[in-house]
Amino acid sequence: MSLACAPKFSSLITGGLLAAVLGASVFFADDAAASSTGFRQAVAEMAWEDEAVASFYRETGYAPLWTADTPEAKARRQAFMQALEEASMHGLPDMSLRASELVAQMRNVRSTRDLGAVEVALSRALVDYATDLQTGLVNTPSSIDEGIVRNKHKVDATGFLSGISSERPYAFLQNLVPASPQYRALMREKMRLEALLSAGGWGAIVPVRKMEPGDTGPTVIALRNRLVAMGYMNPTATRSYDLALEDAVRRFQDEHGLAVDGVAGEGTLNEINRPVTDRIKSVLVAMERERWLTPDRGERHILVNQTDFTAKIIDDGEITFETRSVIGSNRSDRRTPEFSDVMDHMVINPSWYVPRSIITKEYLPKLKNNPNAHSYIEITDNRGRVVNRNNVDFSQFTARSFPFAMRQPPSSRNALGLVKFMFPNKYNIYLHDTPQKSLFGREVRAFSHGCIRLQKPFEFAYALLARQSDTPKQYFHQVLNSGKETKVTLETKVPVHMIYRTAFVSEDGRAEFRRDIYGRDAKIWSAMERAGVALPGVQG
């Protein structure tokens, strides 16, 4: 076998993580070795279990991508080792050990077979790294929580190898990083919080007792110091709950989804006392969730952040409409799922066709006691005919045997209000109006059976119709005033993304945090820890 001795591999890598394993000479293939039958057979044998890798080598005639003694292969090795060193910057597991193992494997090449094994090992490592970076660590989100029914977007694993083969390696690896502005902003926030953590965090926690303007004393001072450390107010020697402190509390409340009243009550203080590590976890989970979303979210799309209780219309990356929302209550059968679909129509003056689960769990028990319970809802047979309640003995039916459907006709009292927005999906989730307007004043707005209620449904409709009508408001009310149930097709369908983010960065660049109302983020963090993700200074 003919092997050429390349320069020491230590000259190819910068950074300290691999310094301990560098220093010995590393051997790479000269033209004769790289083109030998033995090398090609070794690569084919090592790659066959991984179809993406095997396909790439078949297409290239088993030519070496990494192990050739050429400037191009050297640049790929150098760029990739640096990328592995920096993997933890993206909230991925520390890959320095794997990088060390790859370097050790390179140093120990003694045969053509060894060379083929190194070649394939590097390609597999690239595919693993690129896939995790672009689509997330968690292979099946629904395995963590059944409410996370998101299908991760597909990647071209063979294309990763073709890309680093044909492009400048540093640029190629940088372009693997998710391009969404939110991901980049979360990454910056992660770095900021990690620097805060290494500097000692936000200082002493604040005793939990209600404080309001006019109060004085040590507890007020503790609150002041904490908010100064968090960047919500400038340093001051005041010992009283003055206007500056009240303003800082209000800003904190607004950026954490709390009722903005300027009073430091139990809920506000519990959030103020959350440690930096909790916020880092939220950011890391948000980055993982961001990787799950398809990069192509739609030039215009609807974004419903469940933990923020908002629904937004996004046009070319900018929020053009926003309204408060109500989501599913925190019960196993009512939590709103996370998924993406496409809105294609709205229904003005909708009927509410009561879901079977609600009929049997909530209405049937009441009908057994009183046939006229919920008399505003029609009971219909399998041919759609209205049933005379007085002629039915409801006590004879069970949840399984109940033969009727139930429908609430259009009206201002309808459970769906006066308009609903449809993106047909198997979860029967949609956006709609509601007669229960008082719920939008609550801090935590988790009250529905799973669908999304909108505080400003009419304005939401105007914004959607503006793309197909010169007078969207007039058109909407013309249909509404008819009193007839009317389907209005959207000429341009709009993607809908139902997300769940306890950490996000607002348009003005401020990081905001929300409570983990369904406990989903805690489950994701546990899964990420099992995969090897660790907080700074914490060994996995």
C-alpha positions as CSV (number, residue, x, y, z in Angstrom):
1,M,0.0,0.0,0.0
2,S,1.2,3.5,-0.8
3,L,0.4,6.1,1.8
4,A,1.7,9.7,1.8
5,C,2.6,11.4,5.1
6,A,0.7,14.7,5.4
7,P,1.6,17.5,7.7
8,K,0.7,17.0,11.4
9,F,-3.0,17.2,11.8
10,S,-2.5,19.7,14.6
11,S,-1.7,22.3,12.0
12,L,-5.2,21.8,10.5
13,I,-7.3,22.7,13.5
14,T,-7.6,25.7,15.7
15,G,-9.1,25.7,19.2
16,G,-8.3,24.0,22.5
17,L,-10.8,21.2,22.8
18,L,-8.7,18.8,20.7
19,A,-5.3,19.9,21.7
20,A,-4.7,16.9,23.9
21,V,-5.1,14.4,21.1
22,L,-3.1,16.3,18.5
23,G,0.5,16.2,17.7
24,A,1.2,12.9,16.0
25,S,1.6,12.5,12.2
26,V,-1.6,11.6,10.3
27,F,-1.4,9.6,7.1
28,F,-3.7,10.3,4.1
29,A,-4.1,8.6,0.7
30,D,-2.0,9.5,-2.3
31,D,-3.5,9.1,-5.7
32,A,-2.5,5.4,-5.9
33,A,-4.1,4.5,-2.6
34,A,-7.2,6.6,-3.2
35,S,-7.9,4.9,-6.5
36,S,-7.0,1.4,-5.4
37,T,-9.6,-1.4,-5.5
38,G,-8.9,-2.0,-1.8
39,F,-9.9,1.5,-0.8
40,R,-13.1,1.5,-2.9
41,Q,-14.1,-1.9,-1.5
42,A,-13.4,-0.7,2.1
43,V,-15.6,2.4,1.6
44,A,-18.4,0.4,0.0
45,E,-18.3,-2.1,2.9
46,M,-18.2,0.5,5.6
47,A,-21.0,2.6,4.0
48,W,-23.5,0.1,3.0
49,E,-25.6,0.3,6.1
50,D,-26.2,4.0,5.6
51,E,-28.0,4.5,2.3
52,A,-27.4,8.3,2.1
53,V,-23.6,7.8,2.5
54,A,-23.5,4.7,0.3
55,S,-25.4,6.6,-2.4
56,F,-22.9,9.5,-2.4
57,Y,-19.9,7.2,-2.8
58,R,-21.5,5.2,-5.5
59,E,-22.2,8.4,-7.4
60,T,-18.5,9.6,-7.0
61,G,-16.9,6.2,-7.8
62,Y,-15.8,5.9,-4.2
63,A,-13.3,8.7,-4.5
64,P,-12.1,10.1,-1.2
65,L,-13.8,13.2,0.1
66,W,-11.8,13.6,3.3
67,T,-8.7,11.4,3.2
68,A,-7.0,12.5,0.1
69,D,-3.6,14.3,0.5
70,T,-4.9,17.5,-1.2
71,P,-5.5,21.1,-0.2
72,E,-9.3,20.6,-0.8
73,A,-9.6,17.6,1.5
74,K,-7.4,19.3,4.1
75,A,-9.8,22.3,4.1
76,R,-12.8,20.1,4.6
77,R,-11.2,18.3,7.6
78,Q,-10.2,21.6,9.1
79,A,-13.6,23.2,8.6
80,F,-15.5,20.2,9.9
81,M,-13.4,19.7,13.0
82,Q,-14.0,23.4,13.9
83,A,-17.8,22.9,13.3
84,L,-17.8,20.0,15.7
85,E,-16.0,22.0,18.3
86,E,-18.7,24.7,18.0
87,A,-21.7,22.4,18.0
88,S,-22.7,23.3,21.6
89,M,-23.1,26.9,20.5
90,H,-26.3,25.6,18.8
91,G,-27.6,23.8,21.8
92,L,-26.4,20.5,20.4
93,P,-24.5,18.0,22.5
94,D,-20.8,18.7,23.0
95,M,-19.2,16.9,20.0
96,S,-15.6,17.4,21.1
97,L,-15.4,13.7,22.2
98,R,-16.5,12.5,18.8
99,A,-14.1,14.9,17.1
100,S,-11.3,13.5,19.3
101,E,-12.3,10.0,18.4
102,L,-12.2,10.9,14.7
103,V,-8.8,12.5,15.1
104,A,-7.5,9.4,16.9
105,Q,-8.9,7.2,14.1
106,M,-7.1,9.3,11.6
107,R,-3.8,9.0,13.5
108,N,-4.1,5.2,13.7
109,V,-4.5,4.5,10.0
110,R,-2.2,1.6,9.1
111,S,-3.9,0.0,6.1
112,T,-6.2,0.8,3.1
113,R,-9.1,-0.7,5.1
114,D,-8.3,1.7,8.0
115,L,-8.3,4.5,5.5
116,G,-11.7,3.5,4.1
117,A,-13.1,3.3,7.7
118,V,-11.9,6.9,8.4
119,E,-13.4,8.2,5.2
120,V,-16.8,6.8,6.0
121,A,-16.7,7.8,9.6
122,L,-16.1,11.4,8.7
123,S,-19.0,11.3,6.2
124,R,-21.4,9.8,8.7
125,A,-20.3,12.3,11.3
126,L,-21.1,15.2,8.9
127,V,-24.5,13.7,8.0
128,D,-25.4,13.3,11.7
129,Y,-24.2,16.9,12.6
130,A,-25.9,18.5,9.6
131,T,-29.2,16.6,10.3
132,D,-29.3,17.5,14.0
133,L,-28.5,21.2,13.2
134,Q,-31.2,21.5,10.5
135,T,-34.0,19.3,11.9
136,G,-33.2,18.9,15.7
137,L,-32.0,16.3,18.0
138,V,-35.4,14.7,18.7
139,N,-36.3,12.2,15.9
140,T,-40.0,12.0,16.7
141,P,-41.4,14.9,18.7
142,S,-44.7,13.1,19.4
143,S,-42.7,10.4,21.3
144,I,-42.0,13.1,23.9
145,D,-45.6,14.4,24.2
146,E,-48.6,13.3,22.1
147,G,-49.6,16.9,21.7
148,I,-46.5,17.7,19.6
149,V,-47.7,16.3,16.4
150,R,-45.2,18.1,14.2
151,N,-43.7,16.3,11.2
152,K,-40.1,17.4,10.9
153,H,-39.0,18.6,7.4
154,K,-37.0,16.2,5.3
155,V,-33.3,16.8,4.5
156,D,-31.2,15.5,1.7
157,A,-28.4,13.7,3.6
158,T,-26.6,12.8,0.4
159,G,-26.7,16.5,-0.5
160,F,-24.7,17.3,2.6
161,L,-21.8,15.3,1.3
162,S,-22.2,16.7,-2.2
163,G,-22.3,20.2,-0.8
164,I,-19.1,20.0,1.2
165,S,-17.5,18.4,-1.8
166,S,-18.4,21.1,-4.3
167,E,-18.6,24.3,-2.2
168,R,-16.1,26.1,0.0
169,P,-16.3,24.1,3.2
170,Y,-16.5,26.9,5.8
171,A,-19.2,28.6,3.8
172,F,-21.1,25.4,3.3
173,L,-21.0,24.5,7.0
174,Q,-22.1,28.0,8.0
175,N,-25.0,27.8,5.6
176,L,-26.3,24.7,7.4
177,V,-27.2,26.9,10.4
178,P,-31.0,27.5,10.3
179,A,-31.5,30.8,8.5
180,S,-34.6,32.0,10.4
181,P,-34.1,35.4,12.1
182,Q,-35.7,33.9,15.2
183,Y,-33.1,31.1,15.4
184,R,-30.2,33.6,15.1
185,A,-31.7,35.9,17.7
186,L,-32.2,32.9,20.1
187,M,-28.6,31.9,19.6
188,R,-27.5,35.4,20.5
189,E,-29.7,35.3,23.6
190,K,-28.2,32.0,24.6
191,M,-24.7,33.5,24.5
192,R,-25.8,36.5,26.5
193,L,-27.4,34.4,29.2
194,E,-24.4,32.1,29.4
195,A,-22.1,35.1,29.9
196,L,-24.5,36.2,32.7
197,L,-24.4,32.8,34.3
198,S,-20.6,32.7,34.3
199,A,-20.6,36.2,35.9
200,G,-22.8,35.0,38.8
201,G,-26.3,35.4,37.5
202,W,-28.8,38.0,38.7
203,G,-27.9,37.9,42.4
204,A,-30.0,37.2,45.4
205,I,-33.6,36.2,45.0
206,V,-36.4,38.4,46.3
207,P,-38.6,37.3,49.3
208,V,-42.0,36.5,48.0
209,R,-44.5,39.0,49.5
210,K,-46.7,41.4,47.7
211,M,-45.1,44.8,47.0
212,E,-46.7,47.9,45.4
213,P,-45.9,51.6,44.9
214,G,-45.2,53.4,48.1
215,D,-43.7,50.4,50.0
216,T,-40.2,50.6,51.5
217,G,-37.8,48.3,53.2
218,P,-35.3,45.5,52.6
219,T,-37.6,43.5,50.4
220,V,-38.1,46.5,48.1
221,I,-34.3,46.9,48.0
222,A,-33.9,43.2,47.0
223,L,-36.5,43.7,44.2
224,R,-34.7,46.8,43.0
225,N,-31.3,45.0,43.0
226,R,-32.7,42.0,41.1
227,L,-34.3,44.2,38.4
228,V,-31.1,46.3,38.0
229,A,-29.1,43.1,37.5
230,M,-31.7,41.9,34.9
231,G,-31.4,45.2,33.0
232,Y,-34.9,46.5,33.7
233,M,-33.8,49.7,35.5
234,N,-30.6,51.8,36.0
235,P,-28.7,51.5,39.2
236,T,-30.2,53.6,42.0
237,A,-29.9,54.0,45.7
238,T,-33.7,54.4,46.3
239,R,-35.2,52.3,49.1
240,S,-38.8,52.9,48.1
241,Y,-41.1,51.4,45.5
242,D,-41.0,54.5,43.4
243,L,-42.1,55.3,39.8
244,A,-38.8,54.0,38.3
245,L,-39.3,50.6,40.1
246,E,-42.9,50.4,39.2
247,D,-42.0,51.1,35.5
248,A,-39.3,48.3,35.7
249,V,-41.9,45.9,37.1
250,R,-44.3,46.8,34.3
251,R,-41.7,46.1,31.7
252,F,-40.8,42.8,33.2
253,Q,-44.4,41.8,33.4
254,D,-45.0,42.8,29.8
255,E,-42.0,40.7,28.6
256,H,-43.0,37.7,30.6
257,G,-46.7,37.5,29.6
258,L,-48.0,38.6,33.0
259,A,-50.8,41.0,33.9
260,V,-49.2,44.5,33.6
261,D,-50.2,46.3,36.7
262,G,-46.9,47.4,38.2
263,V,-47.5,45.4,41.4
264,A,-45.0,42.8,42.4
265,G,-47.3,40.0,43.5
266,E,-46.6,36.3,44.0
267,G,-46.8,35.4,40.3
268,T,-44.5,38.2,39.2
269,L,-42.0,37.5,42.0
270,N,-41.9,33.8,41.1
271,E,-40.9,34.7,37.6
272,I,-38.4,37.4,38.7
273,N,-36.8,34.7,40.9
274,R,-36.4,32.2,38.1
275,P,-32.6,31.5,37.8
276,V,-30.6,32.2,34.6
277,T,-30.3,28.4,34.1
278,D,-34.1,28.2,33.7
279,R,-34.0,30.8,31.0
280,I,-31.1,29.2,29.2
281,K,-33.1,25.9,29.1
282,S,-36.1,27.7,27.6
283,V,-33.9,29.2,24.9
284,L,-32.2,25.9,24.1
285,V,-35.7,24.2,23.8
286,A,-36.9,27.1,21.6
287,M,-33.9,26.6,19.3
288,E,-34.7,22.9,19.1
289,R,-38.3,23.7,18.3
290,E,-37.2,26.2,15.7
291,R,-35.2,23.5,14.0
292,W,-38.4,21.3,13.8
293,L,-40.2,23.9,11.7
294,T,-40.0,23.9,8.0
295,P,-37.7,26.6,6.6
296,D,-40.4,27.6,4.1
297,R,-43.1,29.0,6.4
298,G,-44.9,31.0,3.8
299,E,-44.4,34.6,2.6
300,R,-47.7,35.2,4.4
301,H,-48.5,32.9,7.3
302,I,-50.4,32.7,10.6
303,L,-48.4,32.1,13.8
304,V,-50.2,30.9,16.9
305,N,-47.9,30.8,19.9
306,Q,-49.9,28.9,22.5
307,T,-47.8,29.9,25.6
308,D,-48.1,33.6,24.5
309,F,-51.9,33.3,23.9
310,T,-51.6,35.2,20.6
311,A,-52.4,34.8,17.0
312,K,-50.4,36.8,14.4
313,I,-50.4,37.3,10.7
314,I,-46.8,37.5,9.4
315,D,-46.1,39.1,6.0
316,D,-42.5,38.9,4.6
317,G,-41.2,38.4,8.1
318,E,-43.1,41.3,9.7
319,I,-46.1,41.1,12.0
320,T,-49.0,42.9,10.3
321,F,-51.8,41.8,12.6
322,E,-51.9,40.5,16.1
323,T,-54.7,39.5,18.5
324,R,-55.1,37.8,21.9
325,S,-56.2,34.2,21.9
326,V,-57.6,31.5,24.1
327,I,-56.2,28.0,23.8
328,G,-57.1,24.5,25.1
329,S,-57.3,24.1,28.8
330,N,-54.6,22.1,30.5
331,R,-56.4,18.7,30.5
332,S,-55.3,15.6,28.7
333,D,-58.2,15.7,26.2
334,R,-58.2,19.5,25.7
335,R,-54.7,20.7,25.2
336,T,-54.1,22.3,21.8
337,P,-51.8,20.3,19.6
338,E,-48.7,21.7,17.8
339,F,-48.7,21.2,14.0
340,S,-48.7,23.1,10.7
341,D,-51.4,23.2,8.1
342,V,-53.0,25.5,5.5
343,M,-56.0,27.8,5.9
344,D,-58.2,27.7,2.9
345,H,-61.5,29.2,3.9
346,M,-63.6,30.9,6.6
347,V,-67.2,30.4,7.5
348,I,-69.3,33.4,8.4
349,N,-72.4,32.8,10.6
350,P,-71.2,29.2,11.3
351,S,-73.1,26.4,12.9
352,W,-71.4,24.6,15.7
353,Y,-71.4,20.8,15.1
354,V,-70.8,19.6,18.5
355,P,-67.9,17.1,18.6
356,R,-68.8,13.5,19.6
357,S,-66.5,13.7,22.7
358,I,-68.3,16.7,24.0
359,I,-71.7,15.3,23.3
360,T,-71.1,12.1,25.3
361,K,-68.9,13.5,28.1
362,E,-70.8,16.7,28.8
363,Y,-74.2,16.9,27.2
364,L,-75.5,13.3,27.5
365,P,-75.3,13.2,31.3
366,K,-77.4,16.4,31.4
367,L,-79.9,15.2,28.9
368,K,-80.5,12.1,31.0
369,N,-81.5,14.4,33.9
370,N,-83.3,17.0,31.8
371,P,-84.3,16.4,28.1
372,N,-84.5,20.1,27.6
373,A,-81.0,20.8,28.8
374,H,-79.1,23.1,26.4
375,S,-82.3,23.6,24.5
376,Y,-80.6,26.1,22.1
377,I,-78.7,23.2,20.5
378,E,-80.6,21.0,18.0
379,I,-80.5,17.3,18.3
380,T,-80.5,15.6,14.9
381,D,-80.8,12.0,13.6
382,N,-78.5,10.4,11.0
383,R,-80.5,12.0,8.2
384,G,-80.1,15.5,9.6
385,R,-83.7,15.8,10.9
386,V,-84.3,17.7,14.1
387,V,-85.4,15.3,16.9
388,N,-88.2,16.2,19.3
389,R,-86.5,15.9,22.7
390,N,-89.7,15.1,24.5
391,N,-90.1,11.9,22.4
392,V,-86.7,10.5,23.4
393,D,-85.7,8.6,26.6
394,F,-82.1,9.7,26.9
395,S,-81.5,7.5,30.0
396,Q,-81.4,4.4,27.8
397,F,-78.2,5.6,26.0
398,T,-74.6,5.2,26.8
399,A,-71.7,7.2,25.4
400,R,-71.2,4.3,22.9
401,S,-74.8,3.9,21.9
402,F,-76.0,7.5,21.7
403,P,-77.3,7.7,18.1
404,F,-77.7,11.4,17.6
405,A,-75.7,14.4,16.5
406,M,-76.0,17.9,18.0
407,R,-75.8,21.3,16.2
408,Q,-76.0,24.9,17.4
409,P,-77.4,27.1,14.6
410,P,-75.8,30.4,13.7
411,S,-76.4,33.2,16.2
412,S,-74.5,35.6,18.4
413,R,-74.7,33.0,21.2
414,N,-73.1,30.3,19.0
415,A,-70.1,28.8,20.7
416,L,-68.0,29.7,17.6
417,G,-69.3,33.2,17.6
418,L,-69.9,34.7,14.1
419,V,-67.0,33.5,12.1
420,K,-64.5,30.6,12.1
421,F,-61.3,30.1,10.1
422,M,-60.6,26.7,8.7
423,F,-57.4,24.8,8.0
424,P,-58.9,21.3,7.7
425,N,-56.9,18.8,9.9
426,K,-57.5,15.5,11.6
427,Y,-57.3,17.2,15.0
428,N,-60.4,19.2,14.3
429,I,-58.6,22.4,15.4
430,Y,-59.5,25.8,13.9
431,L,-59.6,29.5,14.9
432,H,-62.9,31.2,15.7
433,D,-64.9,34.0,17.4
434,T,-66.5,33.5,20.8
435,P,-69.2,35.1,22.8
436,Q,-67.1,34.7,26.0
437,K,-65.2,38.0,25.6
438,S,-64.3,38.3,29.2
439,L,-61.7,35.5,29.0
440,F,-59.4,37.7,26.9
441,G,-58.7,39.8,30.0
442,R,-57.2,36.8,31.9
443,E,-53.5,36.4,32.3
444,V,-53.5,32.7,31.5
445,R,-56.0,32.0,28.7
446,A,-56.3,28.3,28.6
447,F,-60.1,27.5,28.6
448,S,-61.2,26.0,25.3
449,H,-61.7,22.4,24.2
450,G,-58.6,22.8,22.0
451,C,-59.6,25.2,19.3
452,I,-58.2,28.8,19.2
453,R,-60.6,31.6,20.2
454,L,-59.7,35.1,18.9
455,Q,-60.3,38.4,20.6
456,K,-60.5,40.3,17.3
457,P,-62.0,37.8,14.8
458,F,-63.6,40.4,12.6
459,E,-60.3,42.3,12.2
460,F,-58.6,39.0,11.5
461,A,-61.1,38.4,8.7
462,Y,-60.6,41.8,7.2
463,A,-56.8,41.3,7.1
464,L,-57.2,37.9,5.3
465,L,-59.8,39.3,2.9
466,A,-57.8,42.4,2.0
467,R,-55.8,40.2,-0.4
468,Q,-58.9,39.5,-2.5
469,S,-61.3,42.4,-1.9
470,D,-60.9,46.2,-2.2
471,T,-63.5,46.6,0.5
472,P,-62.9,43.7,2.9
473,K,-64.8,45.1,5.9
474,Q,-67.8,46.0,3.8
475,Y,-67.8,42.6,2.1
476,F,-67.5,40.8,5.4
477,H,-70.4,42.6,7.0
478,Q,-72.6,42.2,3.9
479,V,-72.3,38.4,4.3
480,L,-72.6,38.6,8.1
481,N,-75.8,40.7,8.0
482,S,-77.4,38.1,5.7
483,G,-77.5,35.8,8.7
484,K,-76.8,32.8,6.5
485,E,-74.1,30.3,7.0
486,T,-71.6,31.2,4.3
487,K,-68.3,29.6,3.2
488,V,-65.8,32.2,1.9
489,T,-62.8,30.6,0.1
490,L,-59.5,32.3,0.4
491,E,-58.1,32.8,-3.0
492,T,-54.6,32.4,-1.7
493,K,-54.2,29.8,1.0
494,V,-52.3,30.7,4.1
495,P,-50.0,28.4,6.1
496,V,-50.8,28.1,9.8
497,H,-48.2,27.2,12.3
498,M,-49.4,26.2,15.8
499,I,-46.3,26.6,17.9
500,Y,-45.4,26.5,21.6
501,R,-42.5,28.8,22.6
502,T,-41.7,29.7,26.2
503,A,-38.7,31.8,24.9
504,F,-38.7,34.1,21.8
505,V,-37.2,37.3,20.7
506,S,-39.5,40.1,19.8
507,E,-39.3,42.4,16.8
508,D,-37.4,45.0,18.9
509,G,-34.8,42.5,19.8
510,R,-35.8,41.8,23.4
511,A,-36.0,38.3,24.7
512,E,-39.3,37.4,26.2
513,F,-40.3,34.3,28.3
514,R,-43.6,32.6,29.0
515,R,-44.7,29.8,31.4
516,D,-44.6,26.2,30.3
517,I,-48.4,25.8,30.7
518,Y,-48.6,22.2,29.4
519,G,-45.3,21.1,30.7
520,R,-44.1,20.2,27.2
521,D,-40.8,22.2,27.4
522,A,-39.8,20.3,30.5
523,K,-40.2,17.0,28.7
524,I,-38.2,18.3,25.7
525,W,-35.4,19.5,27.9
526,S,-35.2,16.1,29.6
527,A,-34.9,14.5,26.1
528,M,-32.2,16.9,25.1
529,E,-30.3,16.2,28.3
530,R,-30.5,12.4,27.6
531,A,-29.1,13.2,24.2
532,G,-26.1,14.9,25.8
533,V,-27.0,18.6,25.9
534,A,-25.7,20.3,29.0
535,L,-25.8,23.7,30.5
536,P,-22.5,25.6,30.7
537,G,-20.3,24.3,33.5
538,V,-22.6,21.3,34.0
539,Q,-21.2,17.9,33.1
540,G,-23.5,15.5,31.3
